[in-house]
Amino acid sequence: MKKVVVIGGGLSGLAAAWMLQDHDFDVTVLEKEPELGGLASCYNLSGVWIPKTYHHAIGNDQVLLETLDALGIPVTWKEVDVGFNDGTLTYPFKKPTDLLKFKPLSMIQRLRFGWLVLSAIQGWNWPGVHESVESWVTRTAGVQVYLRLVKPLVESYFGAGCSVAARYLANRFHSESASIKQLGHTDFHQLVQKLSENVNCVTGVDVTRINDHRIIGQRNGGLGSITEFYPFDYVVSAIPVPTLARVLPENSLPFVPYRGCVCLMLYFKQKIPGYYWLNVLSNSWKPPFVSIFNCSEFNDLPVIYVVSYLTPHSEEWRITDASRVAESMSWLENMLSVSASDLVSYRVYRNATATPVYSTDYPNLPTQIGERIFLAGTSMIYPNIRMSGTSMQSGFKAAERIMEKEEK
């Protein structure tokens, strides 16, 4: 039985492990954090498992939906409200007629933006391979649509001055716009548990080196750090590219920049009415977040997620958890009519490599390194968008490549 070590216990790595274990490979998953799941890991609050970051299913995420069905995990579909807040007003934004009421743009600009989204959904006017968001939006919808709406959104996720690839944004419009009216609530904790239940998973292991036939890792023990060795025939790497590059004997991987995520999970005394998904336009005002996800009308929990994407280890990144929560609450009191006195508890999740920056010069990453190491994870999904199904699909593809190699 061939040994496969999967580095990274997020959805990508667990998907690879699940498939390989089902095809009679001897699989071990190594995860640096104390728990599995990565961005899909959960908090246990009074016996209820709550995702550390916002998660939902969309109707055309076939890989996620098919996997949930295979594992017997139900999905509850719900009508949700989606909107934009420009610092003054909140505008609904889930059906075509809502665009006609979007006052930050003129009527002509609203129509041109609608054409941009429609052309992406239908596959018309597809952007060039190396075309930037600025170029594609400007030539299709005009410079003011780019400056007033698209630029602040893109920069809030990927950073100012980054030339983001238009194909990534076009795929977001294509994948999300058609299914935004209904979103699926499902049990991501159960998904993580079922993907890993028959796999040998070792948490708290920091991989320090990949040699010819074994992985070296450090794990905290009762008396300090313990060095452990994991022999392998194959490796699936589902960790960020810079992390993998540091543990390879020879780094042949191109550089991939990442943005970090800080996600506040705010637990209130009672449910908060309002939009489930609220995007924040920060042209003239600077709130400390880019999106708000209000779970009150989605999974019946009095929980609000407040999300920021930041450059890791920047000044903003180093703001303490308590200060970030206090600052965010001061904004939310005006935007959502919530009171700090109603806040029961909070948790802060930080991930310094939450998303690659999908720029116009995003490298063509190899699917494998040498004969034994196969790559998975969010770095491998471009030009598709970052969501649960595409992450899992990258793991399935890595597993399939190993199986194909064994069949030869």
Residue pairs with C-beta under 8 A, 6 or more apart in sequence:
1 24
1 25
1 26
2 25
2 26
2 233
2 234
2 406
3 25
3 26
3 27
3 28
3 231
3 232
3 233
3 234
4 17
4 20
4 25
4 26
4 27
4 28
4 232
4 233
4 234
4 235
4 236
4 402
5 27
5 28
5 29
5 30
5 215
5 230
5 232
5 234
5 235
5 236
6 13
6 14
6 16
6 17
6 20
6 27
6 28
6 29
6 30
6 235
6 236
6 238
7 13
7 30
7 207
7 215
7 235
7 236
7 237
7 238
7 239
7 244
8 29
8 30
8 31
8 38
8 237
8 238
8 239
8 376
8 377
9 29
9 30
9 31
9 33
9 36
9 37
9 38
9 196
9 201
9 203
9 238
10 36
10 37
10 38
10 39
10 40
10 238
10 377
10 391
11 37
11 38
11 39
11 40
11 191
11 192
11 195
11 388
11 391
11 392
11 395
12 38
12 238
12 376
12 377
12 378
12 391
12 392
12 394
12 395
13 29
13 31
13 38
13 236
13 238
13 376
13 377
13 395
14 29
14 36
14 37
14 192
14 195
14 196
14 199
14 395
15 67
15 195
15 376
15 391
15 392
15 393
15 394
15 395
15 396
15 399
16 236
16 238
16 376
16 395
16 396
16 398
16 399
17 27
17 29
17 195
17 196
17 199
17 201
17 236
17 395
17 399
18 195
18 196
18 199
19 395
19 396
19 399
19 400
20 27
20 236
20 399
20 402
20 403
21 27
21 198
21 199
23 399
23 403
25 402
27 199
27 200
28 199
28 200
28 201
28 202
28 230
29 36
29 196
29 199
29 200
29 201
29 202
30 202
30 205
30 207
30 215
30 217
30 230
31 201
31 202
31 203
31 204
31 205
32 203
32 204
32 205
32 206
32 207
33 41
33 203
33 204
34 203
34 204
35 41
35 203
36 192
36 196
36 201
36 203
37 52
37 188
37 189
37 192
38 351
39 52
39 53
39 55
39 261
39 351
39 354
40 51
40 53
40 55
40 188
40 191
40 192
40 388
41 51
41 52
41 192
42 49
42 50
42 51
42 52
42 188
42 189
42 192
43 49
43 50
43 51
43 52
43 265
43 347
44 50
45 267
45 345
48 301
49 187
49 189
50 265
50 301
50 303
51 188
51 189
52 263
52 265
52 347
52 349
53 261
53 263
53 305
53 307
53 349
54 263
54 291
54 293
54 305
54 307
55 188
55 388
56 183
56 184
56 185
56 186
56 298
57 64
57 65
57 68
57 75
57 183
57 184
57 185
57 186
57 388
58 175
58 176
58 179
58 180
58 183
58 184
58 387
59 77
59 178
59 179
59 182
59 184
60 175
60 178
60 179
61 175
61 387
61 388
61 389
61 390
62 389
63 389
63 390
63 392
63 393
63 396
64 387
64 388
64 389
64 392
65 75
65 184
65 389
67 191
67 389
67 392
68 74
68 75
68 186
68 191
71 190
71 191
71 194
71 195
72 194
73 186
73 187
73 190
73 191
73 194
74 186
74 187
75 184
75 185
75 186
76 184
76 185
76 186
77 182
77 183
77 184
77 185
78 182
78 183
78 184
78 185
78 297
78 298
79 181
79 182
80 94
80 181
80 182
80 183
80 275
80 276
80 277
80 297
80 298
81 92
81 94
81 274
81 275
81 276
81 277
81 297
82 92
82 93
82 94
82 180
82 275
82 276
82 277
82 278
82 279
83 90
83 91
83 92
83 93
83 94
83 275
83 277
83 278
83 279
84 90
84 91
84 93
84 102
84 104
84 278
84 279
84 280
84 281
85 91
85 278
85 279
85 280
85 281
85 335
86 104
86 281
86 283
87 281
87 282
87 284
87 285
87 287
89 103
90 275
90 278
90 335
91 98
91 101
91 102
91 103
91 104
92 98
92 101
92 275
93 99
93 102
93 279
94 180
94 181
95 181
96 114
99 110
99 113
99 114
100 107
100 110
102 110
104 148
104 149
104 281
105 113
105 144
105 145
105 148
105 149
106 144
109 141
109 142
109 144
109 145
109 148
112 140
112 141
112 142
112 145
113 141
113 145
113 149
115 140
115 141
116 137
116 140
116 141
116 145
116 173
117 173
117 177
118 124
119 125
119 140
120 126
120 169
120 170
120 171
120 173
120 174
120 177
121 173
121 174
121 177
121 178
123 174
125 140
126 167
126 170
127 135
127 136
127 165
127 166
127 167
127 170
128 136
128 166
129 167
130 165
130 360
130 361
131 165
131 166
131 167
131 360
132 163
132 164
132 165
132 166
132 360
133 146
133 150
133 151
133 154
133 163
133 164
133 165
133 166
133 168
133 169
134 146
134 151
134 163
135 166
136 166
136 169
136 170
137 145
137 146
137 150
137 166
137 169
138 145
138 146
148 283
149 281
150 169
152 281
152 282
152 283
153 279
153 281
153 290
154 162
154 164
154 169
155 162
156 280
156 282
156 290
156 309
157 259
157 290
157 309
157 355
158 164
158 259
158 309
158 355
158 357
158 358
158 359
159 259
159 309
159 311
159 357
162 357
162 359
163 359
163 360
163 361
164 357
164 358
164 359
164 360
165 358
165 359
165 360
165 362
165 382
165 383
166 360
167 383
168 358
168 382
168 383
168 385
171 383
171 384
171 385
172 385
175 384
175 385
175 387
176 385
183 276
183 277
183 298
185 298
185 299
188 388
202 219
204 219
204 220
205 217
205 218
205 219
205 228
206 217
206 218
206 219
207 215
207 216
207 217
207 239
207 247
208 216
208 217
208 218
208 247
209 215
209 216
209 247
209 249
210 216
210 235
210 247
210 248
210 249
210 373
211 249
213 231
213 232
213 233
214 229
214 230
214 231
214 232
215 229
215 230
215 232
215 235
216 227
216 228
216 229
217 227
217 228
217 229
217 230
218 225
218 226
218 227
218 228
219 225
219 226
219 228
220 226
232 372
233 372
234 372
234 373
234 374
234 402
234 405
235 372
235 373
235 374
236 374
236 375
236 376
236 395
236 398
236 399
236 402
237 244
237 373
237 374
237 375
237 376
237 377
238 376
238 377
238 394
238 395
238 398
239 377
240 256
240 258
240 353
240 356
240 377
240 379
241 253
241 254
241 255
241 256
241 356
241 365
241 379
242 255
242 256
242 258
242 353
243 353
244 253
244 375
245 251
245 253
248 369
248 373
252 369
253 365
253 366
253 369
254 363
254 365
255 363
256 356
256 357
256 362
256 363
256 365
256 379
257 356
257 357
257 359
258 312
258 352
258 353
258 354
258 355
258 356
258 357
259 309
259 310
259 311
259 312
259 354
259 355
259 357
260 309
260 310
260 311
260 312
260 317
260 350
260 351
260 352
260 353
260 354
261 307
261 308
261 309
261 310
261 349
261 350
261 351
261 354
261 355
262 307
262 308
262 310
262 317
262 324
262 348
262 349
262 350
263 305
263 306
263 307
263 308
263 348
263 349
263 350
264 289
264 305
264 306
264 307
264 324
264 325
264 328
264 346
264 347
264 348
265 303
265 304
265 305
265 346
265 347
265 348
265 349
266 303
266 304
266 305
266 306
266 325
266 328
266 329
266 332
266 343
266 346
267 301
267 302
267 303
267 343
267 344
267 345
267 346
268 302
268 303
268 304
268 338
268 342
268 343
268 344
269 302
269 342
269 344
270 302
270 342
271 296
271 297
271 300
271 301
271 302
272 294
272 296
272 302
272 304
272 336
272 338
273 296
273 297
274 294
274 296
274 297
274 336
275 292
275 294
276 293
276 294
276 295
276 297
276 298
277 291
277 292
277 293
278 291
278 292
278 293
278 294
278 335
279 290
279 291
280 287
280 289
280 290
280 291
280 292
282 290
287 328
287 331
288 308
288 316
288 319
288 324
288 327
288 328
288 331
289 306
289 307
289 308
289 328
289 331
290 307
290 308
290 309
291 305
291 306
291 307
292 304
292 305
292 306
292 307
292 332
292 335
292 336
293 304
293 305
293 307
294 304
294 336
295 301
295 302
295 303
295 304
295 305
296 302
296 303
296 304
302 344
304 332
304 336
304 338
306 328
306 332
308 316
309 354
309 355
310 316
310 317
311 317
312 352
312 353
313 352
317 350
317 352
319 327
321 346
321 348
324 348
325 346
325 348
326 340
329 338
329 340
329 343
332 338
333 339
333 340
355 378
355 386
356 362
356 378
356 379
356 382
358 382
358 383
362 382
365 375
365 379
365 380
366 375
367 374
367 375
367 380
367 397
367 398
367 401
368 374
368 375
368 401
369 375
371 405
374 398
374 401
374 402
375 394
375 398
376 394
376 395
376 397
376 398
377 391
377 394
377 395
378 386
378 390
378 391
378 394
380 394
380 397
381 390
381 391
381 393
381 394
384 390
